């Protein structure tokens, strides 16, 4: 069962990556066709001279959990996390620090769901399965490093840290897994790294990117019983995921 779930999870991650690669290749092909023309029209020539600009983004995510174990209660303890595809939406504020460096704030909502299968717990799904729905308000503070502009495109790398508030945490709920409630922390921190490209179009800038996001802190709220079969064997429990973002400026 665990192998089957892990295989399905890998397939979903691969599907997200294929979507981004296909879109990226299509965009590059269009750009290359235009570049073959004798006279290349450069759009938005004064855009990069702005000190500050704004935008918004839409996107997809596949967020999972990285889980490590302490081996104290049950050496065979293992939790399989199966994520579903979620969505991203938010705003962008960009401050130019240098011709090739900018400071970026990207506040927004990020939501998806995961199924946790506690393979070491016998019995039915009431005890061995937990469904975790998470909606985060994320506030990433990022540094964006651009190359020089190449006609109507400008590749970049981006990275930084984020404060993530989990609206669905159940942290303050006195009930725990013995009552069917899986709890995570409200206040979390993560870091993210990514690559993307700014595409200069006649009326706006289109900027697709792919990001990896990794939790810094342990997000799990332990059960009241320190020997809980659900949380007693967990040493670390944190979000990790892949985001595909489509930004418009």
N, C-alpha and C positions, 0 to 999 in steps of 0.2 A: 504493500500500500504506500509506504513512504517513498519507495523508488518511483512509483507511478506519479505521485504528487510532485516530486522534485522534477521529473521529466516534463510534466505539464507546465511547471513554473519556468523552466528554461526555454520552452517553446514560446511562451508569452513574451519573455524578454527579447528573444530573437525576433519576434514579429514586430515589436516596437522599433528595434534597431533597423529592420528592413524598411519600415515605413519612412523613417528619417533618411536613410540612404537613397531610396527611390526619389523622394522629393528633392533631396540635395542634388542628385545627378540630373534630374529634369531641369532644375533651375540653372545649373552650370551649362547644360547643353544649350538652353535658350540664350544664355549670356555669350557663349562661344559663337553661336550662329550670328548674333548681332556684331560680335567683334570682328567677324570676317568681312564685314562691309567696309568699303573704302573710307567713309566718313563716320566715325563713331560719335554719337551724341552722348555727352556726359550729363546725366540728370543731377539735379540738386547740388550744383557746384559750390554753393555757399553754405551748405548744410553743416559741414564740419567746422565752420568758423564760429558757430554758436557756442556760448559758454555753458548754457543750460538748455536742455530740451526735455520734452515729456513724451510719453507713449503709453501703450497698454499691451498686454499679452494674453493669449489663450494657449492652452496646451493639454497634453496628456501625461499621465504618470503611471508608473508601475512600482509601487512602494511595498517593500517587504520588511522583514525583521532579521537582524543579525543576532543570533542567540548563542551564548556560551554557557557552560555548565560547571558547577563546582564539584560534582561527583561525590557529594557527601551522603545523600539519602538514597539515591538509586543510580548506580553507574550506567544503567541502560536507559536512563531518561533521555528522551528525544522529542522535540516539538517541530512539526512540519508546518511551515507558514506558506499558505497559498494565496497570493494576492490577486485582485481583480484590477482592471484598468480604471484609473480615476481621471479627474479633470483638474485643470489649473486655470485661474483667471486673476488678473491683477493689473496694477499700474506700474509705470516706470518713470523714475526721475534720474536724469543723467547730468553730471557735472564734469565738464572737460578740465582736466588737470594739466594736460600736455597734448601735443598733436596726436600722440599714439596711446595715451592713457586717460581713462575717465573713471570717476567714482560713481557707482550706480546703486540706487535704492529701488527694490522691486517688491513692495508690499502686495500681498494677494492671498487668495483662498486656495487651499489644496485639499482634495478629498479623495478617498478611496476606501475599500474594505478588504479585509484579510480573513481567511479561515485558518484557525490554529488547531492542529490535530495533535493531541498528546498521546503519542503512540505507546507510551509505557503505562497508560491508565486503562485497565480492563473495563468491560461493561459497554453500555450503549453510548450514543452520541451525547446524551445529557451530561455525562461526566467528561468524555474524551474530546469533545469539540467545543470550541468557542469562536463565535463570529465577532470580529472587531471592526466597527465602523469608525473611521477617523476623519474629522474635518479640522484642518489646521489653519490658523491665521499666521502666515509666514512673513517675516520682515528681513529679507536678505540684504546685507551690505556688501557690495562686491567691487572688485577692481577689474576693469576691462582693458585688455591690452590689444590694440589694433595694429595690423600691418598698414603700410601706406596704401592708399586707394589704387585699385587696379581697374581702370575704366569705371564700370558701374557696380563693382563689388569690393568688399573690404573684409577679409577674414579676421577673426579675433579669437582669443582665449579669455576665459572669465573665471573668477574664483573669489571666494570669500566665506563669511560666516552668516548665520541666520538665527534669529530668535523665533521659535515656533510655539504658538499657543494652541493647545489641543482642546477644542470645544467639547469633544466626546470622551474625555478622559475617565469620568466616573471616580476621580481621585477622592472626592469627599463623600462618596457612598459608603456607609458603614458595612454593607453587605460585600462579601468577597466570593471567591470561586465556589465555596461550599454552598452558597446560595445562587450560584449560576452567574455571578457578576465578575467579569474580567476587567481589571482596573489598570490604567496607565496615568502618568503624570501630566499635569496641565502645562507646566513651563519646561520647555526643552530648548536645546541648542544643537545646531548642526553646522557642517561646512559643505560647500559644494564646489565642484569644478566642472568646466564645460568648454566646448568649442562651438563656434557658429560663424555666420557670415552676414554682413550687412549688404543688402541688394538695393541699389538706388534705382527706383522706378520713377516714372514721370510725375506722379502725384504724392508719393509717400515712400518711406523706407520700409522694406520688408526684411525681417531679421530672424531666420530660423536658427535654433541652437539645440544641442543635446547636452544635458547636465547629469552628473552623478551627485547624489545627495547622501550624506552619511551623518548619523546622529553622533554627538559628542558624549552626552550623558546617558546614563541608564534610565529608561523610560518606565520601567515596570514598578507598579505598586504591589508589594508583597501581601500575601494573605495574612490574616490575623494569627493564624497558626504557623509558627516558623518551620514546622515539619510538613507543610502543605504539599500534597502530591502535584499540585499545579505550579507553584512558585518556589518551593523550598529548595529545589535543585538548580535554579537558574542563577548564574553568576552575573550575566550581562544581557540586556534586552534593549536593542535600539534600532531605530528605523534606518533603512538604506533603500535607495531606489534610483530609478532612471526617469528623468523628465525630458519631454520633447516640448519646446516652447516655440510659439510663433508670435513674434513681436511686431508691432506696427507703430511707426513714428510719423 
